[in-house]
Amino acid sequence: MLALSGLTPDALREGLGDPAVLAAVIEFLCAYEPDLIAAADALGVEPQQLADTRENLTK
């Protein structure tokens, strides 16, 4: 994701309080189901919960 977005790890960390950045990260994960499932597993949530969060952030 960093290579595709041009973000640095520091810029990503700094943007984690920004709903637009969070939505973009989740959108990236939702675009490729294996990444979405891996992220959901790592966070201990269902993939649908991440997708729902994306929807809430973009309202």
N, C-alpha and C positions, 0 to 999 in steps of 0.2 A: 504494500500500500504506500509506503513512504516513497519508494522509487517512482511509482505512478503519479503520486500527488505532488511530489516536489517538497513535501514537508520534511523537516528534520525531526528527530526524536524530541528535541527540546521544544520546537514549535508545537508539536502535537501535545506534549505535556502541558504547555502554557494554554492551549486552546480547549482543554478538557472541561472548563467551566462555561464554555460557549455552546449553547444549544445547536448552533449551525455546525460546529465542528463535530459534536457528538452525533448529530444526525448523519453527517457525511461518513463518519467511520462506520456507523451501523448500516448505512446504505451500501457501503463497500462490501461489508460482510454478507448482506442479504443478496448481493448480486451473484454470489458463488456459494451454493448450498453447503459444500463441505467445510468452507471457512465459517459459515454461520453456525453449523452444528458444532464444530470444534470450539468456537468462542463460547457458545451457550454451555457446552460441557465444562469448559474451564471456569465459567462463572457460576455454575450450578443452577442454571435456569433453563427453561424450555426455549427453543428457537423462536417460537411464536411470541414469547415475551419480548425478545429483542426487536422483532418486527413491529410489535405494538408500540414499543418505546419510540421507534423511528417515526411512526405515524404521529404520536403525541408531540414529538419535538418539532415536527414540520407544520403543525397547525398554527 
